[in-house]
Amino acid sequence: MKRRQKRVLQMAFVFMVALIFLPNVGLWSLYREKHLMKSHEAGEQGFSLGLSEGHIYTWTDGLRRRDWHDNESIRRDELRVGKGEHGKPYPLAEDECDDSVYKENGFNIYVSNNIALDRSLPDIRHPNCKTKLYLESLPNTSIIIPFHNEGWSSLLRTIHSISYRTPDHLIAEIILVDDYSDRATVQSPVGTTAGS
């Protein structure tokens, strides 16, 4: 019986430690939120209970962080309607059903060609991710997209998604790498570097 009680006490202790010290859980997350201060341009500082879109925040470590989320475009995307919007299925009429369209790309290229290049996607992030802050000053990056005999519309949709959902100054360049495609439709328009 003593062994079982000791085991229960050990588990309770581990649970309490996890509740107190793990990030985004328990007391540590409350402490962190209370020490997140909104810095105004005039240098005046005050505690912020909620995050405001586009504002700069200074943590107790002295590093400035920003809410990089484009909540306005997220709200606009939620209002969009149409075939394939919000990642919903594309309804096909009986005369549009053809299994041969799957053979070339492994997906229905007819549907891909008829979905908007800037289609909206559902926001499936965890609620904690929606309030995540990142450093105010971030380095830019090169994005490399290798492809082989890719369906042209899906490749364009990938590029459009990157450029639409990423702040311009964070993209140094978008590099398309043709991995020995043998389709004429893919070879001719691609072969150079596309910058943002």
Secondary structure, DSSP 8 states (H G I E B T S, - for coil): -HHHHHHHHHHHHHHHHHHHHSTTSHHHHHHHHHT-EEE-TTS-EEE-SS--TT-EEE-TTS-EEE----HHHHHHHHT--STTGGG------GGG--THHHHHHSS-HHHHHHS-TT--------GGGGG--EESS---EEEEEEESS--HHHHHHHHHHHHHHS-GGGEEEEEEEE-S---HHHHTT-SS-B--
